Amino acid sequence: MKDVALNERHKALNAKIVPFAGFNMPVSYEGVNIEHQNVREKLGVFDVSHMGEFLISGENALELIQKISSNDASKLKDGQAQYTCIPNETGGIVDDLIIYRMNAEKYLLVVNASNIEKDWNWISQYNTMDATMKDISDGMSLLAIQGPKAAEAMQSLTEVDLKNMKFYTFRFADFAGVEKVIISATGYTGSGGFEIYIKNEDVERVWDRIMEAGADFGIKPIGLAARDTLRLEMGYCLYGNDIDETTSPIEAGLGWITKFSKDFVNAEALKKEKEEGPRRKLIAFELDERGIPRKDYEIVDNNGTVIGEVTSGTMSPSLEKGIGLGYVPAEVAEIGGKLHIRIRKKDVPATQVKLPFYKG
């Protein structure tokens, strides 16, 4: 297991450290509900330095990115970012990621920690156009400052007008006394905020400055457990749970990042699936009674027949009810539709709902 550069800071804060995607990561500090609500109401800082970062550059950089990704990166301007996925050749997803356009010949790809090696090898095999690829993951740290007070609390650390940064844009700028870091108006919580990309050697002093600047605003360090409940309340897919090598972007509700205005890996098959309709769909549900749905729990119909399984589930700290995502046959997927979640041999009634669960 690798340690992130801030490992000693997390230990000093009495974080519960667990192995995750090849790293020792802080899963919680004070407890998931406290941390979750702090992000929804104030702000929190996550260490997500386990994420992977690839630089793709050269005159053919965009050509390679267009080939391996489902979204249309040609629409990006300098300083813009885009959510996308890497389709495989059999209808599934290699990974989901964010693409940052630095300039016409330089892009940053941010990938999931558990997929760094797999993604690198996959992209490399399609690099027949000799784009320059560089894996900078091991030297980079990533801090996510999330919550409604994030812009106000962090404004003293940079000259960038944080409050007026548009969603999915980024800037190279000085932050917390460190020159030319990436300040990105992205995040995975649904409560606004920023992600800061910095070199490992600078991250301790940046962390300390963030904690100082946020002190009067109620900042807390937040672990991966609350990151998961926050993203699930928004209905954001998690790789390895809701999407993987066997799930298509169409059935996962990611048709909006699947653009057939260009050619990419497996585009023809995915276009056919979109036109004909997927055989199953990822749905969102809320339990009608007390209970906590968990990953791999069975979804059953009114007759007790198993029709699918939960891919993500939790007790929502914001809504105080059980919520989840899961795949069911397409003909069953309907907002307001009734089904049951099998929890310890008891079929608990649930209702299909429109995302996000948390409306803010």
C-alpha positions as CSV (number, residue, x, y, z in Angstrom):
1,M,0.0,0.0,0.0
2,K,1.2,3.5,-0.9
3,D,1.0,6.4,1.5
4,V,-0.3,9.8,0.3
5,A,2.0,12.7,1.0
6,L,-0.4,14.0,3.8
7,N,-0.4,10.7,5.7
8,E,1.2,12.1,8.8
9,R,-1.3,15.0,8.9
10,H,-4.2,12.5,8.8
11,K,-2.6,10.4,11.6
12,A,-2.3,13.5,13.7
13,L,-6.0,14.2,13.2
14,N,-6.8,10.6,14.4
15,A,-8.2,9.7,11.0
16,K,-9.3,6.1,10.5
17,I,-7.0,4.9,7.8
18,V,-8.0,2.0,5.5
19,P,-6.5,0.4,2.4
20,F,-8.3,1.8,-0.7
21,A,-7.3,1.4,-4.4
22,G,-3.7,0.6,-3.4
23,F,-3.3,3.5,-1.0
24,N,-3.7,4.0,2.8
25,M,-6.5,6.6,2.8
26,P,-8.5,8.4,5.5
27,V,-12.0,7.0,5.5
28,S,-13.3,9.1,8.4
29,Y,-12.2,11.5,11.2
30,E,-15.2,12.4,13.4
31,G,-17.8,10.1,11.7
32,V,-19.5,10.0,8.4
33,N,-22.7,11.9,9.4
34,I,-20.9,14.8,11.1
35,E,-18.5,15.1,8.1
36,H,-21.3,14.8,5.5
37,Q,-23.4,17.5,7.1
38,N,-20.4,19.8,7.5
39,V,-19.9,19.7,3.7
40,R,-23.6,20.3,3.0
41,E,-23.8,23.2,5.4
42,K,-20.3,24.7,5.6
43,L,-17.2,23.3,4.0
44,G,-14.8,20.4,4.2
45,V,-11.5,19.4,2.7
46,F,-10.8,15.9,1.3
47,D,-7.5,14.4,0.4
48,V,-8.1,12.6,-2.8
49,S,-4.4,12.4,-3.8
50,H,-4.9,8.7,-4.8
51,M,-6.4,9.8,-8.1
52,G,-4.3,9.4,-11.2
53,E,-3.2,12.1,-13.6
54,F,-2.0,11.7,-17.2
55,L,-0.6,14.5,-19.4
56,I,-1.4,14.0,-23.1
57,S,0.4,16.4,-25.4
58,G,1.6,17.1,-28.9
59,E,-0.1,18.0,-32.1
60,N,-2.1,14.7,-32.1
61,A,-3.1,14.8,-28.4
62,L,-6.8,15.7,-29.2
63,E,-7.0,12.9,-31.9
64,L,-6.0,10.3,-29.3
65,I,-8.4,11.7,-26.7
66,Q,-11.2,11.7,-29.2
67,K,-10.5,8.1,-30.1
68,I,-10.6,6.7,-26.5
69,S,-13.3,8.9,-24.9
70,S,-17.0,9.0,-25.4
71,N,-17.6,12.8,-25.0
72,D,-16.5,15.4,-27.6
73,A,-13.3,17.0,-26.3
74,S,-13.1,19.1,-29.5
75,K,-15.7,21.4,-27.8
76,L,-13.4,22.3,-25.0
77,K,-11.6,25.7,-24.9
78,D,-8.5,26.5,-22.9
79,G,-9.4,26.4,-19.2
80,Q,-12.4,24.1,-19.6
81,A,-12.9,20.6,-18.2
82,Q,-15.2,17.8,-19.3
83,Y,-16.6,14.7,-17.7
84,T,-16.4,11.6,-20.0
85,C,-15.8,7.9,-20.0
86,I,-13.5,5.5,-21.8
87,P,-15.6,2.8,-23.5
88,N,-14.2,-0.7,-24.0
89,E,-14.8,-2.8,-27.1
90,T,-17.6,-4.9,-25.6
91,G,-20.1,-2.3,-24.5
92,G,-18.7,-1.6,-21.1
93,I,-16.6,1.2,-19.5
94,V,-12.9,1.1,-18.8
95,D,-13.2,4.1,-16.6
96,D,-14.8,7.5,-16.1
97,L,-12.6,10.6,-15.9
98,I,-12.3,14.3,-16.3
99,I,-10.4,15.9,-19.2
100,Y,-8.8,19.4,-18.7
101,R,-7.8,21.3,-21.8
102,M,-4.6,23.4,-21.0
103,N,-4.1,24.4,-24.6
104,A,-4.7,23.0,-28.1
105,E,-1.8,20.5,-27.7
106,K,-1.9,19.8,-24.0
107,Y,-4.5,18.0,-21.9
108,L,-4.7,16.6,-18.4
109,L,-6.7,13.4,-17.8
110,V,-7.7,12.6,-14.2
111,V,-8.6,9.0,-13.7
112,N,-9.7,6.7,-10.8
113,A,-7.0,5.5,-8.5
114,S,-7.9,1.8,-8.9
115,N,-7.6,2.1,-12.7
116,I,-4.4,4.0,-13.2
117,E,-2.4,1.1,-14.7
118,K,-5.3,-0.3,-16.6
119,D,-6.2,3.1,-18.1
120,W,-2.6,3.8,-19.0
121,N,-2.3,0.5,-20.9
122,W,-5.6,1.0,-22.6
123,I,-4.9,4.5,-23.9
124,S,-1.4,3.5,-24.9
125,Q,-2.6,0.7,-27.2
126,Y,-4.7,3.3,-29.2
127,N,-1.8,5.8,-29.4
128,T,-1.0,5.0,-33.0
129,M,-0.7,8.8,-33.7
130,D,2.3,9.2,-31.4
131,A,0.8,11.6,-28.9
132,T,3.1,12.2,-26.0
133,M,1.9,10.5,-22.8
134,K,3.2,11.1,-19.3
135,D,1.9,9.6,-16.1
136,I,2.4,12.2,-13.3
137,S,0.3,10.5,-10.7
138,D,3.0,9.7,-8.2
139,G,4.2,13.3,-7.9
140,M,0.8,14.9,-7.6
141,S,-1.6,15.6,-4.7
142,L,-5.2,16.6,-5.0
143,L,-7.3,18.4,-2.4
144,A,-11.0,18.9,-2.8
145,I,-12.5,21.8,-0.8
146,Q,-16.2,21.3,-1.0
147,G,-19.3,23.1,0.5
148,P,-21.3,26.3,0.2
149,K,-18.7,28.3,2.1
150,A,-15.7,27.1,0.1
151,A,-15.3,30.1,-2.2
152,E,-15.6,32.7,0.6
153,A,-13.4,30.7,3.0
154,M,-10.6,30.2,0.4
155,Q,-10.6,33.6,-1.2
156,S,-7.8,34.9,1.0
157,L,-5.5,32.3,-0.5
158,T,-5.7,33.4,-4.1
159,E,-6.3,36.3,-6.5
160,V,-8.6,34.2,-8.6
161,D,-12.3,35.3,-8.2
162,L,-13.4,32.0,-6.8
163,K,-17.1,32.9,-6.4
164,N,-17.5,33.7,-10.1
165,M,-15.6,30.7,-11.4
166,K,-17.9,28.7,-13.7
167,F,-18.5,25.0,-13.0
168,Y,-16.1,22.8,-14.9
169,T,-13.5,25.5,-15.6
170,F,-10.0,25.8,-14.1
171,R,-7.2,28.3,-13.7
172,F,-3.4,28.1,-13.3
173,A,-2.8,30.5,-10.4
174,D,-1.0,31.0,-7.2
175,F,-2.7,29.4,-4.2
176,A,-1.7,29.4,-0.5
177,G,1.7,30.8,-1.4
178,V,2.4,28.1,-4.1
179,E,2.9,29.3,-7.7
180,K,0.9,27.9,-10.6
181,V,-1.3,25.3,-9.1
182,I,-4.5,24.1,-10.8
183,I,-7.6,25.5,-9.2
184,S,-10.6,23.7,-10.7
185,A,-14.3,24.4,-10.1
186,T,-15.1,20.7,-10.0
187,G,-16.1,18.2,-7.3
188,Y,-18.1,15.2,-6.5
189,T,-20.4,16.4,-3.7
190,G,-23.1,18.5,-5.2
191,S,-22.4,21.3,-2.7
192,G,-20.0,23.4,-4.8
193,G,-16.3,24.0,-4.3
194,F,-12.9,23.5,-5.8
195,E,-10.2,20.9,-6.4
196,I,-6.6,21.9,-6.1
197,Y,-3.8,20.0,-7.9
198,I,-0.4,20.5,-6.4
199,K,3.0,18.8,-6.2
200,N,3.5,16.5,-3.3
201,E,6.3,18.6,-1.9
202,D,3.9,21.6,-1.5
203,V,0.8,19.8,-0.2
204,E,1.5,19.9,3.5
205,R,1.8,23.7,3.7
206,V,-1.2,24.1,1.4
207,W,-3.2,21.8,3.6
208,D,-2.2,23.8,6.7
209,R,-3.1,27.1,5.0
210,I,-6.5,25.7,3.9
211,M,-7.3,24.7,7.4
212,E,-6.2,28.1,8.8
213,A,-8.2,30.0,6.2
214,G,-11.3,27.8,6.7
215,A,-11.2,27.8,10.6
216,D,-13.6,30.8,11.0
217,F,-16.0,29.1,8.5
218,G,-16.2,25.8,10.2
219,I,-13.9,23.7,8.0
220,K,-13.3,20.1,8.8
221,P,-11.2,17.3,7.3
222,I,-13.5,14.9,5.5
223,G,-12.9,11.2,4.8
224,L,-13.8,8.9,1.9
225,A,-16.9,7.5,3.7
226,A,-18.6,10.9,3.6
227,R,-17.4,11.5,0.0
228,D,-19.3,8.4,-0.9
229,T,-22.6,9.4,0.8
230,L,-22.3,12.9,-0.6
231,R,-21.9,11.6,-4.2
232,L,-24.6,9.1,-3.8
233,E,-27.1,11.7,-2.7
234,M,-26.4,13.4,-6.0
235,G,-26.7,10.1,-8.0
236,Y,-23.2,10.4,-9.3
237,C,-21.9,7.0,-10.6
238,L,-19.0,5.4,-8.8
239,Y,-16.6,3.2,-10.9
240,G,-16.6,-0.3,-9.6
241,N,-20.1,0.0,-8.2
242,D,-22.5,1.6,-10.7
243,I,-20.3,1.4,-13.8
244,D,-17.6,-1.0,-14.8
245,E,-16.4,-3.2,-17.7
246,T,-19.9,-4.8,-18.0
247,T,-22.1,-1.7,-17.9
248,S,-22.7,0.5,-20.9
249,P,-22.8,4.3,-20.6
250,I,-26.3,4.1,-22.2
251,E,-27.8,1.9,-19.6
252,A,-26.0,3.8,-16.8
253,G,-27.7,7.0,-17.8
254,L,-24.5,8.5,-19.3
255,G,-25.9,9.0,-22.8
256,W,-25.3,12.7,-22.2
257,I,-21.5,12.2,-22.3
258,T,-21.7,9.8,-25.3
259,K,-21.5,11.9,-28.4
260,F,-21.9,10.2,-31.8
261,S,-20.8,13.3,-33.7
262,K,-17.3,11.7,-33.8
263,D,-15.7,8.2,-34.0
264,F,-14.5,6.5,-30.9
265,V,-14.0,3.0,-29.6
266,N,-17.2,0.9,-29.9
267,A,-19.2,4.0,-31.0
268,E,-21.2,2.0,-33.6
269,A,-22.4,-0.6,-31.0
270,L,-23.3,2.1,-28.5
271,K,-25.2,4.1,-31.1
272,K,-27.2,1.0,-31.9
273,E,-27.9,0.4,-28.2
274,K,-29.1,4.0,-27.8
275,E,-31.4,3.8,-30.9
276,E,-32.9,0.5,-29.9
277,G,-32.9,1.2,-26.2
278,P,-30.9,-0.7,-23.5
279,R,-32.2,-3.9,-22.1
280,R,-31.6,-2.7,-18.6
281,K,-31.3,0.7,-16.9
282,L,-29.7,2.2,-13.8
283,I,-32.5,3.4,-11.5
284,A,-32.6,5.5,-8.3
285,F,-34.8,4.5,-5.4
286,E,-35.8,5.5,-1.9
287,L,-37.0,3.0,0.7
288,D,-40.6,3.5,1.8
289,E,-39.8,2.1,5.3
290,R,-36.8,2.0,7.6
291,G,-33.8,0.1,6.3
292,I,-30.4,0.5,4.7
293,P,-29.8,-0.8,1.2
294,R,-26.3,-2.0,0.5
295,K,-24.3,-2.9,-2.6
296,D,-25.3,-6.4,-4.0
297,Y,-28.6,-6.5,-2.2
298,E,-31.3,-8.0,-4.5
299,I,-34.0,-5.9,-6.1
300,V,-37.3,-7.8,-6.4
301,D,-40.7,-7.1,-7.9
302,N,-44.1,-7.3,-6.3
303,N,-44.2,-11.1,-6.7
304,G,-40.8,-11.6,-5.0
305,T,-39.0,-12.3,-8.2
306,V,-35.4,-11.1,-8.3
307,I,-35.1,-8.5,-11.1
308,G,-31.8,-6.7,-10.4
309,E,-29.3,-5.7,-7.7
310,V,-28.3,-2.7,-5.8
311,T,-25.0,-1.1,-7.0
312,S,-24.8,1.7,-4.4
313,G,-26.8,2.2,-1.2
314,T,-26.7,4.0,2.1
315,M,-28.7,5.7,4.8
316,S,-28.8,9.3,3.4
317,P,-27.6,11.7,6.1
318,S,-29.4,14.6,4.5
319,L,-32.8,12.8,3.8
320,E,-32.6,10.4,6.8
321,K,-33.9,7.6,4.6
322,G,-32.4,4.6,2.7
323,I,-31.4,5.5,-0.9
324,G,-29.7,3.6,-3.6
325,L,-28.9,2.9,-7.3
326,G,-29.3,-0.4,-9.1
327,Y,-29.9,-2.0,-12.5
328,V,-33.4,-3.4,-13.5
329,P,-34.9,-4.4,-16.8
330,A,-35.7,-1.4,-18.9
331,E,-39.4,-2.1,-19.0
332,V,-39.5,-1.9,-15.2
333,A,-37.6,1.4,-15.0
334,E,-40.1,4.2,-14.4
335,I,-40.1,7.2,-12.1
336,G,-42.7,6.4,-9.3
337,G,-42.5,2.7,-10.0
338,K,-42.7,0.4,-7.0
339,L,-40.2,-2.4,-6.2
340,H,-38.6,-4.0,-3.2
341,I,-35.1,-4.3,-1.8
342,R,-34.3,-7.6,-0.1
343,I,-32.7,-6.7,3.2
344,R,-31.8,-9.7,5.4
345,K,-34.6,-11.9,3.9
346,K,-37.2,-9.1,4.3
347,D,-38.5,-7.4,1.1
348,V,-38.6,-3.7,2.0
349,P,-40.8,-1.6,-0.3
350,A,-39.1,1.2,-2.4
351,T,-40.1,3.8,-4.9
352,Q,-38.1,4.8,-8.0
353,V,-37.2,8.5,-8.0
354,K,-35.7,11.1,-10.2
355,L,-32.1,12.2,-9.4
356,P,-30.6,13.9,-7.6
357,F,-31.9,12.5,-4.2
358,Y,-30.6,15.7,-2.5
359,K,-32.0,18.8,-4.0
360,G,-30.1,21.3,-1.9
